[in-house]
Amino acid sequence: MTCPTLSEVKNDLGSTLSPGSSISTSAGDAPRWSLYGAPNPAFVVNVSSESDVAPTVRYCNKKNITFLAQSQGNGWADTFRLGDCGLVINMAGLNRLQFNKNRTLALIGGGTQVKDMVLAAYNSGTRFSNPTCTCLGFLGAMLGGGITRSQGLYGQGVDQVLQLNVVTASGESRRVNPRLNPDLWYAMRGAAPNFGIVTSALVKAYPTPKDQNIAWEGAITFADDKLEPLIKAIHDLDLQPEMEIDFLFATSGPPLNTPAITAIPFFLGNASAARVAFGPIFAVGPLSDETAEVPYDHWGDFANSFCQKGMRKPAYGASLAREGLNPATWRAVYEEFKTFVARYPEAAGSSILAEYYPVQKAVAIGDATSSYPFRDVPIHVVTIPLYENSSFDVTANAWGAMVRNLMRSTDGLDMNSTYINFAHGDEPLNEIYGEDLPQLQTLKKRYDPRNKFNQWFPLA
C-alpha cells in the first residue's frame, strides 16, 4: 500500500475538521507512557471537537488506513500494529468537564485527564471514584473495568458511567446507554477499544464538602525480614469497603538503588479509625510511617513517579484471589526482584506493584451489567521493568514473564486471569475477557465486521 502524503491527508481530511484541530506526522504530538511496543503512527490527528472523530474514522475507512484512538497514552500492551500508514486519533484535546447543578453528575470529554477531574471536583465540593494515577485518561482506565481505591463504596469504573457518546467502526455517532443500544452498552464497559471511540460520557460524582473530602494514606516501609509477616497481615485484613492497600517492591534510586518493601494503605475516613482498621500492618513493625490525612486533590500524589512518560516498560500483569497472598511466593518474587536490579543497574528503576481491593460492592452490582469479567477478583499485580535501551528488551521480557508465572503459581484462581489494563499482550483472550469472550466475539461481528478497531487486545 502506498501511503498518502501529509499534504494529501490535510487536503482530504483537514477540511472536514473543526478549526482547532491539526494533523501532523509527529508521534510526539501523542506521547506514550512506555516506548516499548508503542504505536508508531505515520499521521496524528489532534482533534479539538467531538465532531472531528467520526469524519476521521470515515476517512481512514475510505483510504484503508489503520487507526488508533488514544487519550493520554498510558496503555502499554504489546498489541499495537499500525503498519506503515497508520494514524493516531489524539483525543487529548477533548479534556472537558461540566457538572450538573447539584454536582452528582458530570459530562466529560473523551480525552479528559484524571488530574483535571479531581481538581475540578475538589473545588466544587464533590468527588469521583477515579484511578489513583492522575495522569491517566479517565475513560481509558475506567472502561477497561476501572479499579479505584474508593470502589468499595462506589463500585468499579464501569459502574460510574451512565451514558456514552460513541463513534462506531463505520464512522457513525451513537448515544449508548442501558436503553439505547444495550448490547453496545454491555460491550463498551469492559471491551470499549474493540467497539468504538468514546467522544464524551456522563459519569457519576459524589458531593462531599471540602473539609470532609479527605482520606488517610501514606507509605509504610518494612525491613527485608518483615516481608512474610507483612504478607500474612495483609492476607488477614478484614478489608471493609472504605479500605484498600497497595504494596510495592522498588529501589531507593541512585546511587545505591537499595531494594525496599513499602505498604501503602488507604482509608476513607480519619486517622484514628484507619489505624484501628490497619492495626495488623502496624503490628508487623515498620521502619517508617508516613501516613496522614490527605485532601482529595492530593490522594494520587504518591503515584506521581509512575506517571513519567517515555523509557521502555514491558509490563506484565497477574490477578490473584486472596489466597494469592502467599508469603513463600512473595518471598520468591522479592528475591527475584533484588537479583534483577542488582545484576542490571540500567533497570534499577523497575518495580512490582500489588493492589488489593474490597470487592463487596462490585460483586453486589453483578457481572451481567457489563462485560468486565473479574468483579470478584481482589488483587491485581503489575511487574514493570524500566530501562532505556531496546537491546535490553529480551532480558526484561524474560524477567517479567518469569515473575508473572511465579505469582500465578499460587494465585488461588480456577484459571489465569489478568486485568486488561495491567496485561502484557501475550495472554490468551479468555484470560483477559473471561467468560464474556464468546458473547463479545459475537457482538464484534455485528458492530465491527471489518475489524477496524483492532489495536487493543483485539477480539477478531
C-alpha positions as CSV (number, residue, x, y, z in Angstrom):
1,M,0.0,0.0,0.0
2,T,1.2,3.5,-0.9
3,C,0.8,5.9,2.0
4,P,-0.8,9.3,1.4
5,T,1.4,12.4,1.9
6,L,0.8,14.8,4.8
7,S,-0.4,17.3,2.3
8,E,-2.9,14.8,0.9
9,V,-4.2,14.0,4.3
10,K,-4.6,17.6,5.2
11,N,-6.4,18.3,1.9
12,D,-8.8,15.4,2.1
13,L,-9.4,15.2,5.8
14,G,-8.5,18.6,7.2
15,S,-11.4,20.4,5.5
16,T,-13.9,18.3,7.4
17,L,-12.4,19.0,10.9
18,S,-13.1,21.8,13.3
19,P,-10.8,24.9,13.3
20,G,-8.9,24.0,16.4
21,S,-7.8,20.6,15.1
22,S,-4.5,19.8,13.4
23,I,-2.8,17.0,11.5
24,S,0.9,16.1,11.8
25,T,3.5,13.4,11.2
26,S,4.9,13.8,14.7
27,A,4.3,10.9,17.1
28,G,5.5,13.5,19.8
29,D,2.0,15.1,19.4
30,A,0.7,11.9,21.1
31,P,3.4,10.8,23.6
32,R,3.2,7.4,25.2
33,W,3.8,6.2,28.8
34,S,6.0,3.4,27.5
35,L,8.1,3.4,24.4
36,Y,8.2,-0.4,24.4
37,G,5.7,-1.7,21.8
38,A,4.4,1.8,21.3
39,P,2.4,2.6,18.2
40,N,4.4,4.4,15.6
41,P,1.9,6.4,13.5
42,A,2.6,8.0,10.2
43,F,0.0,10.6,11.0
44,V,-1.5,12.1,14.1
45,V,-4.9,13.9,14.1
46,N,-5.2,16.1,17.1
47,V,-9.0,16.6,17.5
48,S,-10.5,19.6,19.2
49,S,-14.2,18.7,18.9
50,E,-16.3,15.6,19.3
51,S,-17.4,16.2,15.7
52,D,-13.8,15.6,14.5
53,V,-13.8,11.9,15.3
54,A,-16.4,10.5,13.0
55,P,-15.1,12.0,9.8
56,T,-11.6,10.9,10.8
57,V,-12.8,7.3,11.1
58,R,-14.7,7.5,7.8
59,Y,-11.5,8.9,6.1
60,C,-9.4,6.0,7.4
61,N,-12.0,3.5,6.2
62,K,-12.1,5.1,2.8
63,K,-8.3,5.1,2.5
64,N,-7.9,1.7,4.2
65,I,-5.7,3.3,6.9
66,T,-5.3,1.5,10.2
67,F,-6.1,3.8,13.1
68,L,-6.0,4.0,16.9
69,A,-7.7,6.5,19.2
70,Q,-5.6,7.5,22.2
71,S,-6.5,9.7,25.2
72,Q,-3.4,10.2,27.4
73,G,-1.3,7.4,26.0
74,N,-0.8,5.3,29.1
75,G,-1.9,1.9,27.8
76,W,1.2,-0.3,27.5
77,A,0.0,-3.6,25.9
78,D,2.2,-5.2,23.2
79,T,-0.8,-5.4,20.7
80,F,-0.3,-2.2,18.6
81,R,0.1,-2.9,14.9
82,L,-0.5,0.3,13.0
83,G,1.6,-0.5,9.9
84,D,3.4,1.9,7.7
85,C,0.5,4.3,7.1
86,G,-1.2,4.1,10.5
87,L,-3.0,7.1,12.1
88,V,-3.5,8.0,15.7
89,I,-6.6,10.0,16.7
90,N,-5.3,12.0,19.6
91,M,-8.2,12.7,21.9
92,A,-6.3,14.7,24.5
93,G,-7.9,17.9,23.2
94,L,-11.3,16.7,24.4
95,N,-10.3,17.4,28.0
96,R,-13.6,18.9,29.2
97,L,-15.9,18.7,32.2
98,Q,-19.2,20.1,33.2
99,F,-21.1,19.3,36.4
100,N,-24.9,19.3,36.8
101,K,-26.4,21.8,39.3
102,N,-26.1,19.5,42.4
103,R,-22.7,18.0,41.3
104,T,-23.9,14.4,41.2
105,L,-23.2,14.1,37.5
106,A,-20.5,15.3,35.1
107,L,-20.3,15.4,31.3
108,I,-16.7,14.7,30.4
109,G,-14.8,14.7,27.1
110,G,-13.3,11.6,25.7
111,G,-9.7,12.8,26.5
112,T,-10.4,14.1,30.0
113,Q,-7.4,13.6,32.3
114,V,-7.9,12.4,35.9
115,K,-6.0,15.2,37.5
116,D,-8.2,17.8,35.9
117,M,-11.3,16.0,37.1
118,V,-10.0,15.7,40.6
119,L,-9.1,19.4,40.9
120,A,-12.5,20.5,39.4
121,A,-14.4,18.1,41.7
122,Y,-12.5,19.1,44.9
123,N,-13.0,22.8,44.2
124,S,-16.7,22.2,43.6
125,G,-17.4,20.2,46.7
126,T,-17.7,16.7,45.1
127,R,-15.5,13.8,44.1
128,F,-15.3,11.0,41.6
129,S,-14.4,7.4,42.0
130,N,-11.3,7.7,39.9
131,P,-8.0,5.9,39.3
132,T,-5.1,6.6,41.6
133,C,-2.7,7.8,38.9
134,T,-3.9,11.2,37.9
135,C,-2.0,11.3,34.6
136,L,-4.4,8.7,33.2
137,G,-7.2,9.4,30.8
138,F,-10.3,8.7,32.9
139,L,-12.3,6.8,30.3
140,G,-9.5,4.7,29.0
141,A,-8.8,3.4,32.5
142,M,-12.4,3.1,33.6
143,L,-13.9,1.4,30.5
144,G,-11.4,-1.5,30.9
145,G,-13.1,-2.3,34.2
146,G,-11.7,0.5,36.4
147,I,-10.1,-0.3,39.7
148,T,-10.2,2.6,42.1
149,R,-9.3,2.9,45.8
150,S,-12.9,4.1,46.5
151,Q,-14.5,1.2,44.7
152,G,-15.5,-0.4,47.9
153,L,-18.1,2.3,48.4
154,Y,-19.0,3.2,44.8
155,G,-18.3,0.2,42.6
156,Q,-15.8,-0.2,39.7
157,G,-15.0,2.3,37.0
158,V,-17.5,0.7,34.6
159,D,-20.2,1.4,37.2
160,Q,-19.5,5.1,37.2
161,V,-20.6,5.6,33.6
162,L,-24.3,6.4,32.9
163,Q,-24.1,7.2,29.2
164,L,-21.6,7.2,26.3
165,N,-21.4,9.1,23.1
166,V,-19.6,6.7,20.7
167,V,-18.3,6.7,17.2
168,T,-18.6,3.2,15.7
169,A,-16.4,1.4,13.2
170,S,-18.4,2.8,10.3
171,G,-17.9,6.4,11.5
172,E,-21.4,6.7,12.8
173,S,-22.1,8.7,16.1
174,R,-24.4,6.9,18.6
175,R,-25.7,7.5,22.0
176,V,-25.2,4.4,24.1
177,N,-26.9,3.7,27.5
178,P,-28.9,0.8,29.0
179,R,-31.9,1.7,26.8
180,L,-30.3,2.9,23.6
181,N,-28.0,0.3,22.0
182,P,-28.0,-2.0,25.1
183,D,-25.7,-4.6,23.5
184,L,-23.1,-2.0,22.8
185,W,-23.6,-0.6,26.3
186,Y,-22.6,-4.0,27.7
187,A,-19.6,-4.4,25.3
188,M,-18.2,-0.9,25.7
189,R,-18.0,-1.3,29.5
190,G,-15.2,-3.8,29.6
191,A,-14.0,-4.0,26.0
192,A,-14.5,-0.5,24.6
193,P,-11.5,-0.2,22.3
194,N,-12.9,-3.1,20.3
195,F,-16.2,-1.5,19.6
196,G,-16.0,2.3,19.4
197,I,-14.4,5.6,20.3
198,V,-16.0,7.4,23.2
199,T,-16.1,11.2,22.5
200,S,-17.9,12.1,25.7
201,A,-19.6,10.4,28.7
202,L,-22.0,11.1,31.5
203,V,-20.4,9.9,34.8
204,K,-21.3,9.8,38.5
205,A,-20.0,12.3,41.1
206,Y,-20.4,12.2,44.9
207,P,-21.0,15.5,46.6
208,T,-18.6,15.9,49.6
209,P,-17.8,19.1,51.4
210,K,-14.2,20.1,51.0
211,D,-13.4,19.8,54.7
212,Q,-14.7,16.2,54.7
213,N,-13.2,15.2,51.3
214,I,-10.2,13.5,52.9
215,A,-8.7,10.1,53.2
216,W,-5.9,8.6,55.3
217,E,-3.0,7.1,53.3
218,G,0.8,7.0,53.0
219,A,3.9,4.9,52.7
220,I,4.9,2.4,55.4
221,T,8.3,0.8,54.9
222,F,9.5,-2.6,56.2
223,A,12.8,-4.4,56.6
224,D,13.6,-7.4,54.5
225,D,12.9,-9.9,57.3
226,K,9.4,-8.5,57.8
227,L,8.1,-9.5,54.3
228,E,6.5,-12.8,55.3
229,P,4.6,-11.4,58.3
230,L,3.6,-8.3,56.2
231,I,2.1,-10.5,53.5
232,K,0.3,-12.6,56.2
233,A,-1.0,-9.4,57.8
234,I,-2.3,-8.1,54.5
235,H,-4.0,-11.5,53.8
236,D,-5.6,-11.5,57.2
237,L,-7.0,-8.0,57.0
238,D,-10.8,-7.6,57.3
239,L,-10.9,-5.5,54.1
240,Q,-14.0,-3.3,54.5
241,P,-15.5,-1.0,51.8
242,E,-13.6,2.1,53.0
243,M,-10.3,0.3,52.8
244,E,-7.7,-0.6,50.2
245,I,-4.0,-1.4,50.3
246,D,-1.1,-1.5,47.8
247,F,2.3,-2.9,48.4
248,L,5.4,-2.2,46.3
249,F,8.8,-3.5,45.6
250,A,11.1,-0.8,44.3
251,T,14.5,0.7,45.0
252,S,15.7,3.8,46.7
253,G,17.1,5.2,43.4
254,P,20.7,6.1,42.5
255,P,23.3,5.9,43.6
256,L,22.7,2.9,46.0
257,N,19.4,1.5,44.4
258,T,18.6,-0.3,47.6
259,P,15.6,-2.6,47.4
260,A,12.7,-1.6,49.6
261,I,9.4,-3.0,50.7
262,T,6.6,-0.5,51.1
263,A,2.9,-0.8,52.0
264,I,0.5,2.0,51.0
265,P,-2.8,1.7,52.9
266,F,-5.8,3.8,52.1
267,F,-8.8,4.6,54.3
268,L,-11.8,6.7,53.5
269,G,-12.1,8.3,57.0
270,N,-10.0,9.7,59.7
271,A,-6.6,8.6,61.0
272,S,-7.7,7.1,64.3
273,A,-10.2,4.8,62.6
274,A,-7.7,4.0,59.9
275,R,-5.0,2.9,62.4
276,V,-7.5,0.5,64.0
277,A,-8.6,-0.9,60.7
278,F,-4.9,-1.4,59.6
279,G,-3.7,-2.4,63.0
280,P,-2.3,-5.8,61.8
281,I,0.0,-3.9,59.4
282,F,1.5,-1.7,62.1
283,A,1.8,-4.7,64.4
284,V,4.4,-6.2,62.0
285,G,6.8,-3.4,63.0
286,P,7.5,-0.9,60.2
287,L,10.8,1.0,59.7
288,S,9.0,4.2,58.8
289,D,5.4,5.6,58.7
290,E,4.4,8.5,56.5
291,T,0.6,8.0,56.8
292,A,-1.6,11.1,57.2
293,E,-5.0,12.5,56.5
294,V,-4.8,13.8,52.9
295,P,-7.3,16.0,50.9
296,Y,-8.9,14.5,47.8
297,D,-6.9,16.6,45.4
298,H,-3.7,15.0,46.7
299,W,-4.7,11.4,47.0
300,G,-2.7,10.4,44.0
301,D,0.5,12.3,44.8
302,F,2.3,9.2,46.0
303,A,1.9,7.7,42.5
304,N,3.3,10.6,40.6
305,S,6.5,8.8,39.9
306,F,4.6,6.2,38.0
307,C,3.4,8.9,35.6
308,Q,6.8,9.5,33.9
309,K,6.3,9.2,30.2
310,G,9.0,7.6,28.0
311,M,11.6,4.9,28.5
312,R,10.7,1.2,27.9
313,K,8.3,-0.6,30.3
314,P,7.2,-4.0,29.0
315,A,4.8,-4.6,31.9
316,Y,3.4,-8.0,32.9
317,G,0.2,-8.3,35.0
318,A,-1.5,-11.1,37.0
319,S,-4.7,-11.1,39.1
320,L,-5.0,-13.1,42.3
321,A,-7.5,-14.3,44.7
322,R,-6.9,-13.6,48.4
323,E,-5.1,-16.9,48.6
324,G,-2.5,-15.4,46.2
325,L,-1.1,-13.5,49.3
326,N,1.2,-16.5,49.9
327,P,4.2,-15.5,52.0
328,A,6.5,-18.1,50.4
329,T,5.6,-17.0,46.8
330,W,6.1,-13.3,47.6
331,R,9.4,-14.0,49.2
332,A,10.5,-15.8,45.9
333,V,9.2,-12.8,43.9
334,Y,11.1,-10.3,46.1
335,E,14.3,-12.3,45.9
336,E,14.0,-12.3,42.1
337,F,13.4,-8.6,42.2
338,K,16.5,-8.0,44.3
339,T,18.6,-10.1,42.0
340,F,17.3,-8.4,38.9
341,V,18.0,-4.8,40.0
342,A,21.4,-5.8,41.4
343,R,22.5,-7.6,38.2
344,Y,21.2,-4.9,35.8
345,P,21.7,-1.4,37.2
346,E,20.3,0.0,34.0
347,A,17.0,-1.4,35.1
348,A,17.2,-0.3,38.8
349,G,14.0,1.8,38.3
350,S,12.0,-1.3,37.9
351,S,9.2,-2.2,40.3
352,I,6.5,-4.7,41.3
353,L,3.2,-3.2,42.5
354,A,0.3,-5.2,44.0
355,E,-3.2,-3.6,44.7
356,Y,-5.7,-5.2,47.0
357,Y,-9.3,-4.0,46.8
358,P,-12.5,-4.7,48.6
359,V,-14.9,-6.3,46.1
360,Q,-18.2,-6.5,48.0
361,K,-19.8,-3.6,46.1
362,A,-18.6,-4.7,42.7
363,V,-19.9,-8.2,43.3
364,A,-23.3,-6.9,44.5
365,I,-23.7,-4.9,41.3
366,G,-23.1,-8.1,39.4
367,D,-21.4,-9.4,36.2
368,A,-24.5,-9.1,34.0
369,T,-24.3,-5.3,34.0
370,S,-21.1,-5.1,32.0
371,S,-18.5,-7.1,30.1
372,Y,-15.8,-6.7,32.8
373,P,-15.3,-10.3,33.9
374,F,-13.4,-10.3,37.2
375,R,-15.5,-8.4,39.8
376,D,-14.8,-11.0,42.5
377,V,-11.0,-10.9,42.0
378,P,-9.5,-8.6,44.6
379,I,-5.8,-8.4,43.8
380,H,-4.1,-7.0,40.7
381,V,-0.3,-7.1,40.3
382,V,1.9,-5.5,37.7
383,T,5.6,-6.1,37.2
384,I,7.3,-3.1,35.4
385,P,10.8,-3.4,34.0
386,L,12.1,0.1,33.4
387,Y,15.1,0.9,31.2
388,E,16.1,2.9,28.1
389,N,17.8,0.7,25.5
390,S,15.9,-1.7,23.3
391,S,18.8,-4.1,23.4
392,F,17.6,-5.0,26.9
393,D,14.1,-6.0,25.7
394,V,14.8,-9.7,25.7
395,T,16.1,-9.8,29.2
396,A,13.3,-7.5,30.5
397,N,10.6,-9.6,29.0
398,A,12.1,-12.9,30.3
399,W,12.2,-11.5,33.8
400,G,8.6,-10.0,33.6
401,A,7.2,-13.3,32.3
402,M,9.0,-15.3,35.0
403,V,7.7,-13.1,37.8
404,R,4.2,-13.4,36.4
405,N,4.5,-17.2,36.4
406,L,5.7,-17.2,40.0
407,M,2.7,-15.1,41.1
408,R,0.3,-17.3,39.1
409,S,1.7,-20.5,40.7
410,T,-0.3,-19.7,43.9
411,D,-3.0,-17.3,42.5
412,G,-5.9,-19.2,44.1
413,L,-8.0,-18.9,40.9
414,D,-9.5,-21.6,38.7
415,M,-7.8,-20.1,35.6
416,N,-5.3,-17.5,34.8
417,S,-6.9,-14.1,34.9
418,T,-5.5,-10.7,34.1
419,Y,-7.0,-7.2,34.5
420,I,-6.8,-5.8,30.9
421,N,-5.2,-2.5,31.9
422,F,-2.3,-4.5,33.5
423,A,-1.9,-7.1,30.8
424,H,1.1,-7.5,28.6
425,G,-0.4,-8.6,25.3
426,D,0.7,-12.2,25.0
427,E,-2.2,-13.7,27.1
428,P,-4.9,-15.9,25.5
429,L,-8.1,-13.8,25.1
430,N,-10.0,-15.9,27.7
431,E,-7.5,-14.7,30.4
432,I,-8.4,-11.1,29.5
433,Y,-12.2,-11.3,28.8
434,G,-13.1,-14.4,30.9
435,E,-16.5,-15.9,30.4
436,D,-17.7,-12.9,28.4
437,L,-15.4,-13.7,25.5
438,P,-17.9,-15.7,23.3
439,Q,-20.6,-13.0,23.7
440,L,-18.1,-10.2,23.0
441,Q,-16.8,-12.0,19.8
442,T,-20.4,-12.4,18.6
443,L,-21.1,-8.7,19.2
444,K,-17.8,-7.8,17.5
445,K,-19.0,-9.4,14.3
446,R,-22.2,-7.3,14.4
447,Y,-20.7,-3.9,15.3
448,D,-17.3,-4.1,13.7
449,P,-17.4,-6.8,11.0
450,R,-14.4,-5.5,9.2
451,N,-12.3,-5.4,12.4
452,K,-11.5,-1.7,12.2
453,F,-10.9,-1.5,16.0
454,N,-8.1,-3.9,16.2
455,Q,-5.3,-2.4,18.3
456,W,-6.1,-3.2,21.9
457,F,-6.4,-7.0,22.7
458,P,-8.3,-7.4,19.5
459,L,-11.3,-9.8,19.7
460,A,-11.2,-10.7,16.0
